[in-house]
Amino acid sequence: MARCDQGYLCVVCGREVEKIEDSALYLRYIIGEVDEDELNSQPEHHIRCNPILAQFIIDDHFEPVFVEGPFDKRELDSSEALLREKLITDGWRRLCEVKSKNITISEFPLKE
């Protein structure tokens, strides 16, 4: 496959991020951490290749990720960890939802 025919490559593992629901870049866009005009310039990685982000997704359809050490969510204030879990889980669910809908990229982000 020609390089231009590939999607975004994960900067961690080097493999293509084939599905949007695996994209940490688009998850971060949906939750407001990345602006739309930065999507082509920000590095991409699989959600699971960023366990610090992935640990906050709490959903029966997403196998839990645990982090040991200073970035472990269990080391955070519990109310802060719950807020982050809600935001990132809602963002991941929205990411899964957008692949089945015919919407523009500007409609991806969660409503404030």
C-alpha positions as CSV (number, residue, x, y, z in Angstrom):
1,M,0.0,0.0,0.0
2,A,1.4,3.4,-0.9
3,R,2.1,5.6,2.1
4,C,-0.5,8.2,0.9
5,D,-3.1,5.4,1.0
6,Q,-2.6,4.7,4.7
7,G,-4.5,6.4,7.5
8,Y,-2.8,7.9,10.5
9,L,0.1,5.9,11.9
10,C,0.4,5.4,15.7
11,V,3.5,7.2,17.0
12,V,3.8,4.6,19.8
13,C,3.4,1.2,18.0
14,G,3.9,2.3,14.3
15,R,0.7,0.5,13.1
16,E,-2.1,2.2,11.3
17,V,-5.0,3.5,13.4
18,E,-7.6,1.9,11.2
19,K,-10.8,2.5,13.1
20,I,-12.0,5.9,14.4
21,E,-13.1,4.3,17.7
22,D,-9.4,3.4,18.3
23,S,-8.2,7.0,17.6
24,A,-6.8,8.9,20.6
25,L,-6.5,12.0,18.4
26,Y,-10.2,12.0,17.5
27,L,-11.1,11.2,21.1
28,R,-9.1,14.2,22.3
29,Y,-10.8,16.3,19.6
30,I,-14.3,15.2,20.7
31,I,-13.6,16.0,24.3
32,G,-12.1,19.4,23.4
33,E,-8.4,18.8,24.0
34,V,-7.5,19.3,20.3
35,D,-9.0,21.9,17.9
36,E,-10.3,20.9,14.5
37,D,-7.5,22.8,12.7
38,E,-4.9,20.7,14.6
39,L,-6.1,17.3,13.5
40,N,-3.7,17.1,10.6
41,S,-0.7,18.3,12.7
42,Q,-1.1,16.4,16.0
43,P,0.5,13.0,16.4
44,E,-1.9,10.0,16.3
45,H,-1.9,6.9,18.5
46,H,-4.3,4.1,19.4
47,I,-6.3,4.8,22.6
48,R,-4.8,1.7,24.2
49,C,-1.3,2.9,23.3
50,N,-2.0,5.8,25.7
51,P,-2.9,4.0,28.9
52,I,-3.0,7.3,30.8
53,L,-6.0,8.3,28.6
54,A,-7.5,4.8,28.2
55,Q,-7.8,4.2,31.9
56,F,-10.6,6.7,32.1
57,I,-12.9,4.8,29.7
58,I,-15.5,2.9,31.8
59,D,-17.7,1.0,29.4
60,D,-18.7,-2.7,29.1
61,H,-17.5,-2.6,25.5
62,F,-14.0,-1.3,26.4
63,E,-11.7,-3.6,28.3
64,P,-10.4,-1.8,31.3
65,V,-6.9,-0.4,31.3
66,F,-4.9,0.1,34.5
67,V,-1.9,2.3,35.1
68,E,0.6,1.9,37.9
69,G,2.6,4.8,39.3
70,P,2.2,8.6,39.4
71,F,-0.3,8.7,36.5
72,D,-2.7,6.1,38.0
73,K,-6.2,7.6,38.2
74,R,-6.5,6.0,41.6
75,E,-3.9,8.5,42.8
76,L,-6.2,11.4,41.8
77,D,-8.8,13.1,44.0
78,S,-11.8,10.8,43.6
79,S,-14.1,13.6,42.4
80,E,-11.6,14.7,39.8
81,A,-11.2,11.1,38.6
82,L,-14.9,10.7,38.3
83,L,-15.2,13.9,36.2
84,R,-12.4,12.7,34.0
85,E,-14.0,9.2,33.6
86,K,-17.3,10.8,32.6
87,L,-15.8,13.1,30.1
88,I,-13.5,10.5,28.4
89,T,-16.1,7.7,28.5
90,D,-18.8,10.0,27.0
91,G,-16.2,11.1,24.4
92,W,-15.3,7.5,23.5
93,R,-19.0,6.6,23.2
94,R,-19.5,9.6,20.9
95,L,-16.5,8.4,18.9
96,C,-18.1,5.0,18.4
97,E,-21.4,6.7,17.5
98,V,-20.0,9.1,14.8
99,K,-18.7,6.2,12.7
100,S,-22.3,5.1,12.1
101,K,-23.7,8.5,11.4
102,N,-23.4,10.7,8.4
103,I,-22.2,13.9,10.2
104,T,-19.5,16.5,9.5
105,I,-16.3,16.5,11.5
106,S,-17.4,19.8,13.1
107,E,-20.4,17.9,14.6
108,F,-18.2,15.3,16.3
109,P,-17.4,17.1,19.6
110,L,-19.5,16.7,22.7
111,K,-21.8,19.5,23.4
112,E,-20.5,21.8,26.2
